[in-house]
Amino acid sequence: QAFSNSNNNTIYVIYEKKTVTQGASGEGGEQGETPPVEVPDLPAGKKVKDNGDGTFDITLSVTGVEGTQETVTKASVIVIFDASGSMRWAMDSNSDPSNNSLTRMNIAKTAVKNLASNLLGKTDSNGNKLVQMALVEFATTTSVYNFAAESGVTAKYTSNPTTFNAAVDGITSRSIYGGITNWEQALDYANALDVPNDTPTYVIFVSDGDPTVH
C-alpha cells in the first residue's frame, strides 16, 4: 500500500498476509479457519488502524527542519546629495556652528561614507564586488560625478569605497545665495542614469529641507 503526506512524500508499506490451508490446524484458529492478521509493528509515535478486512490505515507525521537561506544579488545605489547653502548650517539652527565638523554637510557626509564603506565592501563567494554606487550632487543645478571607469563599471558608478568617499569629501556647500534646493532636477538626473547590467537600483536621497526651486 502507498501513503502520501502533505509534502507529497510517498511511503510504501509492504506486508504479507498470513493464511492457513483449508483443513489444516494451526496457531490462531480452529481447523479450517483463517487466523486473524497481525497488526504490523511500527516505530513509536506512528498510528495504525485495523480495518478488519486485512487492511490497515497507517498515519505518519513528517516534520522538516526550518532554516533560512540568503540569496546574493548585485545592486546599484545612487546617492543624491544636497549641496545647497543651508547645508553649511548647524543641525539645530539656521546659522554656522562654532565647530565646523557639526555642520549638516559634514554630518551627512559621515553617514554617506559609512554606508558606502559597508556596501562597497560586499563581495560574492568568488570575491567579485556586489554593489556599485553613483553620486549626484545638487543645489540650484545638478551634476553627476564622473569616476574613472573601472572594469565592468561605467564612469558614473564605482565599486571602490575609497574612490567614492573621496568624491563625497569633495562636495562643498554652495553660497546661501547661490545654492538653492532643486530636488526636481536632481531626481531627473538620477532617473536618467544608465543602470549597468540591469541590476536592481536603489536611490538614497540626502537633504536638509524642502525644495525651493524647480
GROMACS elastic network, one bead per residue, 0.5 to 0.9 nm:
[ bonds ]
;  ai    aj funct       b0    kb
    1    11     6  0.83721   500
    1    12     6  0.57136   500
    1    13     6  0.53118   500
    1    14     6  0.64128   500
    1    15     6  0.87663   500
    2    10     6  0.64803   500
    2    11     6  0.56851   500
    2    13     6  0.63262   500
    2    14     6  0.87316   500
    3     9     6  0.82460   500
    3    10     6  0.55516   500
    3    11     6  0.52123   500
    3    12     6  0.63996   500
    3    13     6  0.79815   500
    3    57     6  0.89215   500
    3    58     6  0.78443   500
    3    59     6  0.83917   500
    3    60     6  0.88326   500
    4     7     6  0.77725   500
    4     8     6  0.56327   500
    4     9     6  0.54975   500
    4    11     6  0.62562   500
    4    12     6  0.88543   500
    5     8     6  0.54559   500
    5     9     6  0.57559   500
    5    10     6  0.68949   500
    5    11     6  0.83919   500
    5    59     6  0.87935   500
    5    60     6  0.75737   500
    5    61     6  0.77092   500
    5    62     6  0.76059   500
    6     9     6  0.74942   500
    6    62     6  0.87435   500
    7    10     6  0.87987   500
    7    62     6  0.83574   500
    9    62     6  0.89673   500
   13    58     6  0.89228   500
   15    40     6  0.79305   500
   17    37     6  0.65982   500
   17    38     6  0.85643   500
   17    54     6  0.74913   500
   18    34     6  0.83560   500
   18    35     6  0.75964   500
   18    36     6  0.80364   500
   18    37     6  0.62270   500
   18    38     6  0.80972   500
   19    34     6  0.59742   500
   19    35     6  0.69048   500
   19    36     6  0.87307   500
   19    37     6  0.83859   500
   20    23     6  0.85298   500
   20    24     6  0.68901   500
   20    25     6  0.78346   500
   20    26     6  0.73749   500
   20    32     6  0.77052   500
   20    33     6  0.72777   500
   20    34     6  0.55636   500
   20    35     6  0.71301   500
   21    24     6  0.56722   500
   21    25     6  0.83375   500
   21    32     6  0.72871   500
   21    33     6  0.85834   500
   21    34     6  0.80799   500
   22    25     6  0.84502   500
   22    31     6  0.75785   500
   22    33     6  0.72848   500
   22    34     6  0.82826   500
   23    31     6  0.56521   500
   23    33     6  0.81600   500
   24    30     6  0.86450   500
   24    31     6  0.54802   500
   24    32     6  0.60137   500
   24    33     6  0.84549   500
   25    28     6  0.88389   500
   25    29     6  0.73606   500
   25    30     6  0.62068   500
   25    32     6  0.67729   500
   25    33     6  0.80377   500
   26    29     6  0.64587   500
   26    30     6  0.72571   500
   26    31     6  0.71164   500
   26    33     6  0.88887   500
   26    35     6  0.83650   500
   27    30     6  0.82466   500
   27    35     6  0.74869   500
   28    33     6  0.84962   500
   28    34     6  0.78511   500
   28    36     6  0.70355   500
   29    32     6  0.80321   500
   29    33     6  0.56686   500
   29    34     6  0.66976   500
   29    35     6  0.53237   500
   29    36     6  0.82709   500
   30    33     6  0.55148   500
   30    34     6  0.83285   500
   30    35     6  0.84616   500
   31    34     6  0.86384   500
   34    37     6  0.87487   500
   35    38     6  0.89324   500
   36    52     6  0.89450   500
   36    54     6  0.81692   500
   37    40     6  0.89149   500
   37    52     6  0.87706   500
   37    53     6  0.88558   500
   37    54     6  0.62033   500
   37    55     6  0.88528   500
   38    41     6  0.88984   500
   38    54     6  0.88735   500
   39    48     6  0.79652   500
   39    49     6  0.85536   500
   39    50     6  0.70694   500
   39    56     6  0.79312   500
   40    48     6  0.83124   500
   40    56     6  0.88847   500
   41    48     6  0.89983   500
   42    45     6  0.82622   500
   42    46     6  0.62917   500
   42    47     6  0.77432   500
   42    48     6  0.79541   500
   43    46     6  0.60362   500
   43    47     6  0.89611   500
   44    47     6  0.84669   500
   45    60     6  0.81504   500
   45    61     6  0.84106   500
   46    58     6  0.75083   500
   46    59     6  0.62135   500
   46    60     6  0.55310   500
   46    61     6  0.74294   500
   47    57     6  0.81952   500
   47    58     6  0.57218   500
   47    59     6  0.50955   500
   47    60     6  0.68256   500
   48    56     6  0.64953   500
   48    57     6  0.56222   500
   48    59     6  0.63103   500
   49    52     6  0.89293   500
   49    55     6  0.86322   500
   49    56     6  0.53780   500
   49    58     6  0.63880   500
   49    59     6  0.84465   500
   50    53     6  0.78632   500
   50    54     6  0.75953   500
   50    55     6  0.64809   500
   50    57     6  0.66956   500
   50    58     6  0.89246   500
   51    54     6  0.68794   500
   51    55     6  0.56494   500
   51    56     6  0.54736   500
   51    57     6  0.71709   500
   52    55     6  0.68634   500
   52    56     6  0.79830   500
   53    56     6  0.82974   500
   72   123     6  0.89804   500
   72   124     6  0.70094   500
   72   130     6  0.81907   500
   73   124     6  0.85412   500
   73   130     6  0.68246   500
   73   131     6  0.88344   500
   73   199     6  0.84481   500
   73   200     6  0.86365   500
   74   129     6  0.80436   500
   74   131     6  0.57554   500
   74   132     6  0.83447   500
   74   199     6  0.61356   500
   74   200     6  0.72137   500
   75   130     6  0.63892   500
   75   132     6  0.66379   500
   75   133     6  0.86377   500
   75   199     6  0.53351   500
   75   200     6  0.51259   500
   75   201     6  0.59093   500
   75   202     6  0.76063   500
   76   130     6  0.86306   500
   76   131     6  0.57604   500
   76   132     6  0.50155   500
   76   133     6  0.57858   500
   76   134     6  0.78826   500
   76   157     6  0.83047   500
   76   195     6  0.71088   500
   76   196     6  0.79132   500
   76   198     6  0.89247   500
   76   199     6  0.61358   500
   76   200     6  0.61388   500
   76   202     6  0.62993   500
   76   203     6  0.86277   500
   77   131     6  0.72987   500
   77   132     6  0.62896   500
   77   134     6  0.63492   500
   77   135     6  0.87462   500
   77   157     6  0.87693   500
   77   200     6  0.85492   500
   77   201     6  0.56833   500
   77   203     6  0.58091   500
   77   204     6  0.73303   500
   78   132     6  0.86342   500
   78   133     6  0.56332   500
   78   135     6  0.59340   500
   78   136     6  0.72523   500
   78   157     6  0.85747   500
   78   190     6  0.70284   500
   78   193     6  0.89451   500
   78   201     6  0.74929   500
   78   202     6  0.62314   500
   78   204     6  0.61690   500
   78   205     6  0.83881   500
   79   112     6  0.81217   500
   79   133     6  0.73544   500
   79   134     6  0.61603   500
   79   135     6  0.50022   500
   79   136     6  0.60654   500
   79   137     6  0.83662   500
   79   190     6  0.85946   500
   79   202     6  0.85629   500
   79   203     6  0.59287   500
   79   205     6  0.60573   500
   79   206     6  0.74280   500
   80   134     6  0.85256   500
   80   135     6  0.61532   500
   80   137     6  0.59539   500
   80   138     6  0.74561   500
   80   186     6  0.69577   500
   80   187     6  0.77631   500
   80   190     6  0.75458   500
   80   203     6  0.72817   500
   80   204     6  0.61289   500
   80   206     6  0.59820   500
   80   207     6  0.82877   500
   81   108     6  0.85471   500
   81   109     6  0.88388   500
   81   135     6  0.73462   500
   81   136     6  0.60450   500
   81   138     6  0.63374   500
   81   139     6  0.88523   500
   81   168     6  0.87290   500
   81   171     6  0.87091   500
   81   186     6  0.87196   500
   81   204     6  0.84401   500
   81   205     6  0.64357   500
   81   207     6  0.65120   500
   82    87     6  0.73704   500
   82   105     6  0.82637   500
   82   136     6  0.86891   500
   82   137     6  0.61572   500
   82   138     6  0.53424   500
   82   139     6  0.61692   500
   82   173     6  0.83220   500
   82   181     6  0.73196   500
   82   182     6  0.87954   500
   82   183     6  0.85262   500
   82   186     6  0.89847   500
   82   205     6  0.82004   500
   82   206     6  0.59637   500
   82   208     6  0.73992   500
   83    86     6  0.81151   500
   83    87     6  0.62963   500
   83    88     6  0.86414   500
   83   105     6  0.74996   500
   83   137     6  0.64334   500
   83   138     6  0.56095   500
   83   139     6  0.52603   500
   83   140     6  0.89153   500
   83   171     6  0.70452   500
   83   172     6  0.64469   500
   83   174     6  0.62161   500
   83   179     6  0.71146   500
   83   180     6  0.86725   500
   83   181     6  0.81003   500
   83   207     6  0.82038   500
   84    87     6  0.57900   500
   84    88     6  0.80916   500
   84   138     6  0.70756   500
   84   140     6  0.72807   500
   84   172     6  0.88620   500
   84   173     6  0.57356   500
   84   174     6  0.55593   500
   84   175     6  0.74451   500
   84   176     6  0.69575   500
   84   178     6  0.79312   500
   84   180     6  0.54162   500
   84   181     6  0.57176   500
   84   182     6  0.86246   500
   84   207     6  0.87214   500
   84   208     6  0.88836   500
   85    88     6  0.59358   500
   85    89     6  0.80284   500
   85   139     6  0.78169   500
   85   173     6  0.54974   500
   85   177     6  0.70174   500
   85   178     6  0.71950   500
   85   180     6  0.68419   500
   85   181     6  0.84518   500
   86    89     6  0.55173   500
   86    90     6  0.87407   500
   86    94     6  0.72612   500
   86    95     6  0.83994   500
   86   104     6  0.80403   500
   86   105     6  0.87052   500
   86   173     6  0.77758   500
   86   174     6  0.85020   500
   86   175     6  0.84798   500
   86   176     6  0.61896   500
   86   179     6  0.79324   500
   86   180     6  0.85483   500
   86   181     6  0.89752   500
   86   208     6  0.76036   500
   86   209     6  0.85281   500
   87    90     6  0.79338   500
   87    91     6  0.87388   500
   87   103     6  0.67709   500
   87   104     6  0.50205   500
   87   106     6  0.85252   500
   87   108     6  0.89786   500
   87   173     6  0.60815   500
   87   174     6  0.84204   500
   87   176     6  0.88010   500
   87   207     6  0.81798   500
   87   208     6  0.68113   500
   88    94     6  0.89019   500
   88    95     6  0.79351   500
   88    96     6  0.63365   500
   88    97     6  0.83438   500
   88   100     6  0.84837   500
   88   103     6  0.55124   500
   88   104     6  0.61966   500
   88   105     6  0.59910   500
   88   106     6  0.84820   500
   88   172     6  0.87606   500
   88   173     6  0.59818   500
   88   174     6  0.82772   500
   88   175     6  0.87720   500
   88   176     6  0.83116   500
   89    92     6  0.83323   500
   89    93     6  0.67701   500
   89    94     6  0.56213   500
   89    97     6  0.62405   500
   89   100     6  0.89472   500
   89   102     6  0.84016   500
   89   103     6  0.53163   500
   89   104     6  0.60578   500
   89   105     6  0.79329   500
   90    93     6  0.53911   500
   90    94     6  0.65953   500
   90    95     6  0.61190   500
   90    96     6  0.56988   500
   90    98     6  0.85652   500
   90    99     6  0.88312   500
   90   100     6  0.85246   500
   90   102     6  0.61977   500
   90   104     6  0.58124   500
   90   105     6  0.88526   500
   91    94     6  0.80328   500
   91    97     6  0.84105   500
   91   102     6  0.73463   500
   91   103     6  0.64455   500
   91   104     6  0.55072   500
   91   107     6  0.86808   500
   91   208     6  0.87896   500
   92    95     6  0.87345   500
   93    96     6  0.80046   500
   93    97     6  0.82500   500
   96    99     6  0.84254   500
   96   100     6  0.77642   500
   96   103     6  0.72954   500
   97   100     6  0.60606   500
   97   101     6  0.84367   500
   97   102     6  0.65694   500
   97   103     6  0.63878   500
   98   101     6  0.89310   500
   98   102     6  0.81809   500
   99   102     6  0.57053   500
   99   103     6  0.76758   500
  100   103     6  0.57228   500
  100   106     6  0.79360   500
  101   104     6  0.86432   500
  101   105     6  0.85296   500
  101   106     6  0.57636   500
  101   107     6  0.72858   500
  102   105     6  0.80600   500
  102   106     6  0.63851   500
  102   107     6  0.62782   500
  103   106     6  0.53685   500
  103   107     6  0.62590   500
  103   108     6  0.85255   500
  104   107     6  0.52184   500
  104   108     6  0.60066   500
  104   109     6  0.84909   500
  104   208     6  0.74487   500
  105   108     6  0.52447   500
  105   109     6  0.61266   500
  105   110     6  0.87433   500
  105   171     6  0.86800   500
  105   172     6  0.79996   500
  105   173     6  0.70901   500
  106   110     6  0.62019   500
  106   111     6  0.87081   500
  106   169     6  0.86837   500
  107   110     6  0.52548   500
  107   111     6  0.64757   500
  107   112     6  0.88432   500
  108   111     6  0.51803   500
  108   112     6  0.62197   500
  108   113     6  0.85880   500
  108   206     6  0.72513   500
  108   207     6  0.84261   500
  109   112     6  0.51756   500
  109   113     6  0.60130   500
  109   114     6  0.85003   500
  109   165     6  0.85851   500
  109   168     6  0.64510   500
  109   169     6  0.69899   500
  109   171     6  0.86977   500
  110   113     6  0.52386   500
  110   114     6  0.61338   500
  110   115     6  0.86013   500
  111   114     6  0.52807   500
  111   115     6  0.62917   500
  111   116     6  0.87543   500
  112   115     6  0.50668   500
  112   116     6  0.61664   500
  112   117     6  0.86564   500
  112   165     6  0.81835   500
  112   168     6  0.79195   500
  112   206     6  0.85736   500
  113   117     6  0.60853   500
  113   118     6  0.85729   500
  113   161     6  0.81251   500
  113   164     6  0.79882   500
  113   165     6  0.54949   500
  113   166     6  0.89630   500
  113   168     6  0.72611   500
  113   169     6  0.86855   500
  114   117     6  0.52110   500
  114   118     6  0.63610   500
  114   119     6  0.87774   500
  114   165     6  0.88005   500
  115   118     6  0.52259   500
  115   119     6  0.61687   500
  115   120     6  0.84119   500
  116   119     6  0.51568   500
  116   120     6  0.56342   500
  116   121     6  0.80538   500
  116   133     6  0.78831   500
  116   160     6  0.89318   500
  116   161     6  0.59964   500
  116   162     6  0.89871   500
  116   164     6  0.73742   500
  116   165     6  0.72204   500
  117   120     6  0.55359   500
  117   121     6  0.60539   500
  117   160     6  0.86981   500
  117   161     6  0.53162   500
  117   162     6  0.79195   500
  117   164     6  0.88478   500
  117   165     6  0.79861   500
  118   121     6  0.54416   500
  118   122     6  0.71023   500
  118   161     6  0.84260   500
  119   122     6  0.57010   500
  119   130     6  0.82541   500
  119   131     6  0.63051   500
  119   132     6  0.83886   500
  119   133     6  0.88806   500
  119   159     6  0.89664   500
  119   161     6  0.83714   500
  120   123     6  0.81386   500
  120   129     6  0.71555   500
  120   130     6  0.74054   500
  120   131     6  0.55742   500
  120   132     6  0.67810   500
  120   133     6  0.79112   500
  120   158     6  0.86882   500
  120   159     6  0.56616   500
  120   160     6  0.63852   500
  120   161     6  0.55679   500
  121   129     6  0.73956   500
  121   130     6  0.83268   500
  121   131     6  0.81378   500
  121   159     6  0.83540   500
  121   160     6  0.81951   500
  121   161     6  0.72636   500
  122   127     6  0.86265   500
  122   128     6  0.84172   500
  122   129     6  0.61271   500
  122   130     6  0.58238   500
  122   131     6  0.69147   500
  123   126     6  0.74962   500
  123   127     6  0.51377   500
  123   128     6  0.51177   500
  123   130     6  0.52168   500
  123   131     6  0.80513   500
  124   127     6  0.52754   500
  124   128     6  0.54436   500
  124   129     6  0.66725   500
  124   130     6  0.65546   500
  125   128     6  0.74846   500
  127   130     6  0.89670   500
  129   132     6  0.77940   500
  129   159     6  0.67202   500
  129   160     6  0.89679   500
  130   159     6  0.81442   500
  131   158     6  0.85490   500
  131   159     6  0.62038   500
  132   153     6  0.77194   500
  132   157     6  0.58314   500
  132   158     6  0.52554   500
  132   160     6  0.80213   500
  132   196     6  0.89727   500
  133   156     6  0.81379   500
  133   157     6  0.50710   500
  133   158     6  0.54319   500
  133   159     6  0.64020   500
  133   160     6  0.87256   500
  133   164     6  0.75642   500
  134   144     6  0.77613   500
  134   145     6  0.71979   500
  134   146     6  0.85584   500
  134   147     6  0.86698   500
  134   155     6  0.89871   500
  134   156     6  0.57704   500
  134   158     6  0.66981   500
  134   164     6  0.80518   500
  134   190     6  0.88280   500
  134   193     6  0.88771   500
  135   143     6  0.86571   500
  135   144     6  0.60438   500
  135   145     6  0.55594   500
  135   146     6  0.84464   500
  135   156     6  0.77836   500
  135   157     6  0.77955   500
  135   164     6  0.79394   500
  135   167     6  0.79614   500
  135   168     6  0.78569   500
  135   190     6  0.88257   500
  136   142     6  0.70984   500
  136   143     6  0.58845   500
  136   145     6  0.62566   500
  136   186     6  0.69600   500
  136   187     6  0.88896   500
  136   189     6  0.76556   500
  136   190     6  0.68882   500
  137   141     6  0.85161   500
  137   142     6  0.57371   500
  137   143     6  0.54132   500
  137   144     6  0.63257   500
  137   145     6  0.75506   500
  137   171     6  0.76103   500
  137   186     6  0.73932   500
  138   141     6  0.56510   500
  138   143     6  0.63668   500
  138   144     6  0.87028   500
  138   179     6  0.85536   500
  138   180     6  0.87336   500
  138   181     6  0.73454   500
  138   182     6  0.68106   500
  138   183     6  0.76497   500
  138   185     6  0.80293   500
  138   186     6  0.59270   500
  139   142     6  0.63860   500
  139   173     6  0.85517   500
  139   174     6  0.74267   500
  139   178     6  0.81528   500
  139   180     6  0.50922   500
  139   182     6  0.56459   500
  139   183     6  0.80264   500
  139   186     6  0.84022   500
  140   178     6  0.69505   500
  140   179     6  0.52981   500
  140   181     6  0.58009   500
  140   182     6  0.53631   500
  140   183     6  0.88783   500
  140   185     6  0.87508   500
  140   212     6  0.89377   500
  140   213     6  0.74399   500
  140   214     6  0.86493   500
  141   179     6  0.82991   500
  141   180     6  0.82114   500
  141   181     6  0.85256   500
  141   182     6  0.67688   500
  141   185     6  0.71866   500
  141   186     6  0.78555   500
  142   182     6  0.79594   500
  142   185     6  0.65236   500
  142   186     6  0.56782   500
  142   189     6  0.74922   500
  143   186     6  0.79860   500
  143   189     6  0.79306   500
  144   156     6  0.72324   500
  144   189     6  0.75284   500
  144   190     6  0.81758   500
  144   193     6  0.89549   500
  145   155     6  0.84614   500
  145   156     6  0.63988   500
  145   157     6  0.84687   500
  145   167     6  0.75597   500
  146   149     6  0.83145   500
  146   155     6  0.54393   500
  146   156     6  0.50920   500
  146   157     6  0.76627   500
  147   150     6  0.83061   500
  147   154     6  0.81738   500
  147   156     6  0.58670   500
  147   157     6  0.65649   500
  147   158     6  0.65887   500
  147   163     6  0.77531   500
  147   164     6  0.81206   500
  147   167     6  0.84878   500
  148   154     6  0.82553   500
  148   155     6  0.54001   500
  148   156     6  0.83077   500
  148   157     6  0.87331   500
  148   158     6  0.80523   500
  148   163     6  0.89779   500
  149   152     6  0.82919   500
  149   153     6  0.62332   500
  149   154     6  0.53008   500
  149   156     6  0.77088   500
  149   157     6  0.77765   500
  149   158     6  0.76129   500
  150   153     6  0.51184   500
  150   154     6  0.66528   500
  150   155     6  0.70635   500
  150   157     6  0.84099   500
  150   158     6  0.69395   500
  150   159     6  0.81152   500
  150   160     6  0.89939   500
  151   154     6  0.80648   500
  152   196     6  0.82836   500
  152   197     6  0.88889   500
  153   156     6  0.80115   500
  153   157     6  0.61733   500
  153   158     6  0.65581   500
  153   159     6  0.78209   500
  153   196     6  0.68370   500
  153   197     6  0.89757   500
  154   157     6  0.55982   500
  154   158     6  0.75827   500
  154   194     6  0.88678   500
  154   196     6  0.71560   500
  155   158     6  0.71854   500
  156   193     6  0.79655   500
  156   194     6  0.85073   500
  157   164     6  0.87124   500
  157   196     6  0.86061   500
  158   161     6  0.78508   500
  158   163     6  0.73072   500
  158   164     6  0.66353   500
  159   163     6  0.82097   500
  159   164     6  0.78155   500
  160   163     6  0.53546   500
  160   164     6  0.62750   500
  160   165     6  0.86736   500
  161   164     6  0.51210   500
  161   165     6  0.59567   500
  161   166     6  0.84240   500
  162   165     6  0.53012   500
  162   166     6  0.61164   500
  162   167     6  0.87476   500
  163   166     6  0.52677   500
  163   167     6  0.65294   500
  163   168     6  0.89593   500
  164   167     6  0.52144   500
  164   168     6  0.64839   500
  164   169     6  0.88574   500
  165   169     6  0.61823   500
  165   170     6  0.86220   500
  166   169     6  0.50607   500
  166   170     6  0.63523   500
  167   170     6  0.50902   500
  167   171     6  0.69141   500
  168   171     6  0.55448   500
  169   172     6  0.80564   500
  173   176     6  0.83105   500
  173   179     6  0.75786   500
  174   177     6  0.81102   500
  174   178     6  0.63303   500
  174   180     6  0.85704   500
  175   179     6  0.54289   500
  175   180     6  0.88376   500
  176   179     6  0.53940   500
  176   180     6  0.74256   500
  177   180     6  0.73189   500
  179   182     6  0.88875   500
  180   211     6  0.79713   500
  180   212     6  0.62410   500
  180   213     6  0.67452   500
  181   184     6  0.89523   500
  181   207     6  0.86660   500
  181   209     6  0.78219   500
  181   210     6  0.72753   500
  181   212     6  0.51862   500
  181   213     6  0.61877   500
  181   214     6  0.83662   500
  182   185     6  0.59248   500
  182   186     6  0.66554   500
  182   210     6  0.89858   500
  182   211     6  0.56130   500
  182   212     6  0.63664   500
  182   213     6  0.51508   500
  182   214     6  0.55169   500
  183   186     6  0.52227   500
  183   187     6  0.62143   500
  183   188     6  0.86170   500
  183   207     6  0.89840   500
  183   210     6  0.81123   500
  183   211     6  0.55334   500
  183   212     6  0.81971   500
  183   213     6  0.77255   500
  183   214     6  0.70735   500
  184   187     6  0.53108   500
  184   188     6  0.61871   500
  184   189     6  0.87249   500
  184   211     6  0.79211   500
  184   213     6  0.81848   500
  184   214     6  0.57362   500
  185   189     6  0.61666   500
  185   190     6  0.86371   500
  185   214     6  0.69359   500
  186   189     6  0.52040   500
  186   190     6  0.62983   500
  186   191     6  0.86392   500
  187   190     6  0.50597   500
  187   191     6  0.60406   500
  187   192     6  0.85855   500
  187   205     6  0.89508   500
  188   191     6  0.50868   500
  188   192     6  0.62448   500
  188   193     6  0.89273   500
  189   192     6  0.51709   500
  189   193     6  0.65702   500
  190   193     6  0.53735   500
  190   194     6  0.88998   500
  190   203     6  0.80717   500
  191   194     6  0.82759   500
  194   198     6  0.87222   500
  195   198     6  0.56163   500
  195   199     6  0.65698   500
  195   200     6  0.83192   500
  195   201     6  0.73616   500
  196   199     6  0.65385   500
  198   201     6  0.84486   500
  207   210     6  0.81053   500
  209   212     6  0.87467   500
  211   214     6  0.75238   500
